[in-house]
Amino acid sequence: MSVTFERVELSAFDGASEWLGVAPLGRPELRGRAVLVDFWTLTCINWLRAQPYVRAWSQAYRDDGLVVVGVHTPEFSFERDSDLIRQAVAAREIDYPVAVDNDYAVWQAFDNHYWPALYFVDAEGVVRDQHFGEGRYERSEQVIQRLLGVERELVSTFVEGRGVEAEADWQHLRSPETYLGYARGENFASPGRIAYDEHRAYELPEDLRLNQWALAGDWTVGRENVLLDRAGGTVACRFHARDAHLVLSSGGSAPIPFRVLVDGHAPGPSHGVDVDENGDGVLREGRLYQLVREQAAVRERTLEITFGEPGAEVYAFTFG
């Protein structure tokens, strides 16, 4: 990773459409402070797994002068909802300022391209380091200590993510993030063509190969999601990972019950945090839902999720 030495104007935060928990931060509030800028979006599994470290750094170095600024820049359109962002802030116990960047103004000011992304800014407003994605936690904390002029035991050593924040099982992870909307969708396996932005009935194929996905029932395939038009629709995928997650939204409608099967059976003890052992769950707010956390040997599995009511919006599978 190359280290940049570019000055960031503290007015870069002026483009935020809203601030959560604090008055807007800018040049007067941040002048002379070491700042860690954390770009995130609420459904990003990579950000979720990195978040325990950022949270720990904010708490460990606040009294030394560190200011952590979270910048929420949405990947999917439903993530622009301030109430959903507030729910994510509460769920992740974020106690530092968050700028809502719905217009990508702060994103563009930093010339950022990734979630999550960390920018380490010194007291002169110069970016002294940057990191994109997960990992490199101890080195990042050492950068923070250099910016603050402190040296002590690293808190990163003691951080352990739980639930969706748990580190991925990298050794057995063989399935990539999979988008379902036609703008970025790949490996669709239902027979026949996809009807873009039109209602169509789909069927599951006889077999799914690894990392393929398919639909059954009445769906509309849109640019960034697939929308269920009639109750009883199913999304299936073939994956190899310990964890399987799905980004879902109800589009503001009433809660939607769903059922998850793994290789045709209830997940039992391998259920994720958002379903029970029978595989039953409820889609309420838009977010990432953990459907499977394998408790036995990780192997190739087929996941099916069936929705009891129309209106479910399905965006992307992620794995860990």
C-alpha positions as CSV (number, residue, x, y, z in Angstrom):
1,M,0.0,0.0,0.0
2,S,1.4,3.4,-1.0
3,V,1.3,6.2,1.6
4,T,-0.1,9.5,0.4
5,F,0.9,13.0,1.6
6,E,-2.0,15.1,0.4
7,R,-3.6,17.9,2.3
8,V,-7.3,17.5,3.0
9,E,-9.3,20.6,3.4
10,L,-11.4,20.3,6.5
11,S,-14.2,21.9,4.5
12,A,-14.4,18.5,2.8
13,F,-17.1,17.6,5.4
14,D,-19.2,20.6,4.5
15,G,-20.9,18.4,1.8
16,A,-22.5,16.1,4.3
17,S,-26.3,16.2,4.1
18,E,-26.7,15.5,7.8
19,W,-24.7,14.8,11.0
20,L,-25.8,12.2,13.5
21,G,-25.3,12.9,17.2
22,V,-23.3,16.1,16.9
23,A,-23.4,19.5,15.3
24,P,-21.6,19.6,11.9
25,L,-17.9,19.2,12.1
26,G,-15.5,21.3,10.0
27,R,-12.4,23.5,10.0
28,P,-12.9,25.1,13.5
29,E,-13.8,21.8,15.3
30,L,-11.1,19.7,13.7
31,R,-8.2,22.1,13.3
32,G,-5.1,20.8,15.1
33,R,-6.6,17.4,15.8
34,A,-5.6,13.9,14.6
35,V,-8.6,12.6,12.6
36,L,-9.4,9.0,11.5
37,V,-12.0,9.1,8.7
38,D,-14.0,5.9,8.3
39,F,-16.1,5.5,5.1
40,W,-18.8,3.0,5.5
41,T,-22.2,1.8,4.3
42,L,-24.6,-0.1,6.6
43,T,-24.9,-3.3,4.5
44,C,-21.2,-3.8,3.8
45,I,-20.0,-7.1,5.4
46,N,-16.4,-5.9,5.1
47,W,-17.2,-2.8,7.1
48,L,-19.1,-4.8,9.7
49,R,-16.2,-7.0,10.3
50,A,-13.8,-4.1,10.6
51,Q,-16.0,-2.0,12.8
52,P,-15.0,-3.5,16.2
53,Y,-11.5,-2.2,15.6
54,V,-12.5,1.3,14.7
55,R,-14.9,1.4,17.7
56,A,-12.0,0.2,20.0
57,W,-9.6,2.8,18.6
58,S,-12.1,5.6,19.1
59,Q,-12.6,4.6,22.8
60,A,-8.9,3.9,23.5
61,Y,-7.5,7.1,22.0
62,R,-10.3,9.7,22.5
63,D,-8.6,11.1,25.6
64,D,-5.3,11.4,23.6
65,G,-6.9,13.7,21.1
66,L,-8.1,11.3,18.3
67,V,-11.3,12.3,16.5
68,V,-13.0,9.5,14.6
69,V,-15.4,10.6,11.9
70,G,-17.6,8.0,10.3
71,V,-18.8,8.9,6.8
72,H,-21.9,6.9,5.7
73,T,-22.0,6.9,1.9
74,P,-24.7,4.6,0.5
75,E,-24.1,1.8,-1.9
76,F,-27.8,0.9,-2.4
77,S,-30.5,3.5,-2.8
78,F,-32.4,2.4,0.3
79,E,-29.3,3.1,2.5
80,R,-30.0,6.8,2.1
81,D,-32.7,6.5,4.8
82,S,-31.4,8.4,7.9
83,D,-33.5,6.2,10.2
84,L,-31.8,3.1,8.9
85,I,-28.4,4.7,9.4
86,R,-29.4,5.6,13.0
87,Q,-30.5,2.0,13.6
88,A,-27.1,0.8,12.3
89,V,-25.3,3.4,14.5
90,A,-27.2,2.1,17.5
91,A,-26.7,-1.6,16.7
92,R,-23.0,-1.2,16.2
93,E,-22.6,1.0,19.3
94,I,-21.0,3.8,17.3
95,D,-20.2,6.6,19.7
96,Y,-18.4,9.0,17.4
97,P,-19.7,11.5,14.9
98,V,-21.3,10.2,11.7
99,A,-21.7,12.3,8.6
100,V,-24.5,11.3,6.2
101,D,-23.0,11.6,2.7
102,N,-26.0,10.8,0.5
103,D,-24.7,13.1,-2.3
104,Y,-21.2,11.5,-2.3
105,A,-19.8,15.0,-1.7
106,V,-17.4,13.9,1.1
107,W,-16.6,10.7,-0.9
108,Q,-15.5,12.8,-3.9
109,A,-13.6,15.3,-1.7
110,F,-11.4,12.4,-0.5
111,D,-11.4,10.8,-4.0
112,N,-12.5,7.6,-2.3
113,H,-13.6,4.4,-4.1
114,Y,-14.1,1.8,-1.4
115,W,-16.1,0.5,1.6
116,P,-14.6,0.4,4.2
117,A,-11.9,3.0,3.7
118,L,-9.7,4.6,6.4
119,Y,-7.9,7.9,6.1
120,F,-5.4,8.9,8.8
121,V,-5.2,12.7,8.9
122,D,-2.6,14.5,11.1
123,A,-3.0,17.8,12.9
124,E,-1.9,19.7,9.8
125,G,-4.7,18.2,7.7
126,V,-2.4,15.9,5.8
127,V,-3.4,12.3,5.0
128,R,-0.5,10.3,6.4
129,D,-1.8,6.9,5.7
130,Q,-4.8,5.1,4.2
131,H,-6.2,1.6,4.1
132,F,-9.0,0.0,2.1
133,G,-10.9,-3.1,3.2
134,E,-10.4,-5.4,6.1
135,G,-7.2,-6.4,7.9
136,R,-3.9,-4.6,8.8
137,Y,-5.4,-3.6,12.2
138,E,-2.2,-3.5,14.2
139,R,-0.4,-1.4,11.7
140,S,-3.3,1.0,11.5
141,E,-3.3,1.4,15.2
142,Q,0.4,2.1,15.1
143,V,-0.3,4.9,12.6
144,I,-2.8,6.3,15.1
145,Q,-0.2,6.2,17.9
146,R,2.3,8.0,15.7
147,L,-0.2,10.7,14.9
148,L,-0.9,11.2,18.5
149,G,2.7,10.9,19.8
150,V,1.8,8.0,22.1
151,E,3.2,4.5,22.5
152,R,1.5,1.7,24.5
153,E,0.1,-1.7,24.1
154,L,-2.2,-2.1,21.1
155,V,-5.9,-2.7,21.8
156,S,-6.2,-4.4,18.4
157,T,-4.7,-7.5,19.9
158,F,-7.7,-7.9,22.2
159,V,-10.6,-7.2,19.7
160,E,-12.9,-10.0,18.9
161,G,-15.9,-9.5,16.6
162,R,-19.1,-11.3,17.4
163,G,-22.2,-12.1,15.3
164,V,-21.9,-10.5,11.9
165,E,-18.8,-8.7,13.1
166,A,-16.8,-11.9,13.5
167,E,-13.8,-12.3,11.2
168,A,-14.4,-14.4,8.1
169,D,-13.3,-18.0,7.9
170,W,-10.8,-17.1,5.2
171,Q,-9.3,-20.6,4.9
172,H,-12.6,-22.0,3.7
173,L,-14.1,-19.0,1.9
174,R,-14.7,-19.9,-1.8
175,S,-17.7,-17.7,-2.6
176,P,-17.5,-14.1,-3.6
177,E,-20.0,-11.3,-3.1
178,T,-22.8,-11.8,-5.5
179,Y,-25.1,-9.0,-6.7
180,L,-28.6,-9.8,-8.0
181,G,-29.5,-6.7,-9.9
182,Y,-28.7,-6.7,-13.6
183,A,-26.2,-3.8,-13.3
184,R,-23.7,-6.1,-11.6
185,G,-25.3,-9.5,-11.5
186,E,-23.5,-12.6,-12.6
187,N,-23.9,-16.4,-12.6
188,F,-27.7,-16.4,-12.9
189,A,-28.9,-19.9,-13.5
190,S,-32.7,-20.0,-13.9
191,P,-33.8,-21.3,-17.3
192,G,-34.6,-18.7,-19.9
193,R,-33.7,-15.1,-20.2
194,I,-33.8,-12.4,-17.6
195,A,-36.6,-9.8,-18.2
196,Y,-35.0,-6.5,-17.2
197,D,-37.4,-4.2,-15.3
198,E,-40.4,-6.5,-16.2
199,H,-42.4,-8.9,-14.2
200,R,-41.7,-12.6,-15.1
201,A,-42.1,-16.0,-13.6
202,Y,-38.9,-17.9,-13.0
203,E,-38.0,-21.5,-12.1
204,L,-35.0,-23.0,-10.3
205,P,-32.7,-25.2,-12.4
206,E,-32.3,-28.9,-11.7
207,D,-28.9,-28.2,-10.3
208,L,-26.9,-25.2,-9.2
209,R,-23.1,-25.1,-9.6
210,L,-20.9,-23.4,-7.1
211,N,-21.5,-19.6,-6.9
212,Q,-24.5,-19.8,-9.2
213,W,-27.9,-18.3,-8.1
214,A,-31.5,-18.6,-9.3
215,L,-35.0,-17.4,-8.8
216,A,-38.4,-19.3,-8.5
217,G,-41.7,-17.5,-8.6
218,D,-42.8,-14.1,-9.8
219,W,-40.0,-11.5,-9.8
220,T,-39.0,-8.2,-11.4
221,V,-35.2,-8.0,-11.9
222,G,-34.2,-4.4,-11.5
223,R,-30.9,-2.5,-11.8
224,E,-29.8,-3.0,-8.2
225,N,-32.1,-5.7,-6.9
226,V,-34.8,-8.3,-7.6
227,L,-38.3,-7.5,-6.4
228,L,-40.8,-10.2,-5.4
229,D,-44.1,-9.6,-7.1
230,R,-46.1,-12.5,-5.6
231,A,-45.9,-14.4,-2.3
232,G,-44.0,-17.6,-2.2
233,G,-41.0,-16.6,-4.3
234,T,-37.6,-18.1,-3.7
235,V,-33.9,-17.1,-4.2
236,A,-31.4,-19.9,-4.2
237,C,-27.6,-20.0,-4.3
238,R,-24.8,-22.5,-4.2
239,F,-22.0,-21.4,-1.9
240,H,-18.9,-22.6,0.0
241,A,-18.4,-20.6,3.2
242,R,-19.0,-20.7,6.9
243,D,-21.4,-17.7,6.8
244,A,-24.0,-16.7,4.3
245,H,-25.6,-13.2,4.4
246,L,-28.2,-11.5,2.2
247,V,-28.8,-7.8,1.8
248,L,-32.6,-7.3,2.0
249,S,-35.2,-4.5,2.2
250,S,-38.9,-4.6,2.5
251,G,-39.3,-1.3,0.6
252,G,-41.1,0.2,3.5
253,S,-43.9,-2.4,3.5
254,A,-45.1,-4.4,6.4
255,P,-42.8,-7.1,7.8
256,I,-42.3,-10.1,5.5
257,P,-41.8,-13.6,6.9
258,F,-39.3,-15.8,5.3
259,R,-37.9,-19.4,5.5
260,V,-34.4,-20.5,5.0
261,L,-33.4,-24.1,3.9
262,V,-29.9,-25.4,3.5
263,D,-29.6,-28.4,1.2
264,G,-33.4,-28.8,1.5
265,H,-33.5,-28.9,5.3
266,A,-33.9,-26.4,8.2
267,P,-30.4,-25.1,9.2
268,G,-30.7,-26.3,12.8
269,P,-27.7,-25.2,14.9
270,S,-26.1,-23.7,11.8
271,H,-28.7,-20.9,11.6
272,G,-27.5,-17.4,11.4
273,V,-28.4,-14.6,13.9
274,D,-31.4,-13.5,11.9
275,V,-33.1,-16.9,11.6
276,D,-34.0,-19.7,14.2
277,E,-33.2,-23.4,14.0
278,N,-36.3,-24.0,11.8
279,G,-35.0,-21.4,9.4
280,D,-37.7,-18.9,10.1
281,G,-37.0,-15.1,10.1
282,V,-38.7,-11.8,9.4
283,L,-37.6,-9.1,7.0
284,R,-38.3,-5.7,8.6
285,E,-35.8,-2.9,8.1
286,G,-33.4,-2.8,5.2
287,R,-30.0,-4.2,6.2
288,L,-27.7,-7.3,5.9
289,Y,-29.3,-10.5,7.3
290,Q,-27.1,-13.4,8.5
291,L,-28.8,-16.6,7.3
292,V,-26.2,-19.3,7.9
293,R,-23.3,-19.7,10.3
294,E,-22.0,-23.3,9.8
295,Q,-21.3,-25.2,13.0
296,A,-19.9,-28.3,11.3
297,A,-17.3,-28.7,8.6
298,V,-17.5,-26.0,5.9
299,R,-18.5,-27.5,2.6
300,E,-20.5,-26.7,-0.5
301,R,-24.1,-26.1,0.3
302,T,-27.3,-24.9,-1.4
303,L,-29.3,-22.1,0.4
304,E,-32.9,-21.3,-0.4
305,I,-34.8,-18.4,1.0
306,T,-38.6,-18.2,0.4
307,F,-40.7,-15.1,1.3
308,G,-44.2,-15.4,2.6
309,E,-45.4,-12.0,1.2
310,P,-44.6,-9.9,-1.9
311,G,-42.5,-6.8,-1.7
312,A,-39.1,-8.3,-0.7
313,E,-36.2,-6.6,-2.3
314,V,-33.1,-8.7,-2.6
315,Y,-29.8,-7.1,-3.3
316,A,-26.7,-9.2,-2.7
317,F,-25.3,-12.3,-1.1
318,T,-22.1,-11.9,0.9
319,F,-20.1,-14.7,2.6
320,G,-17.6,-15.2,5.4
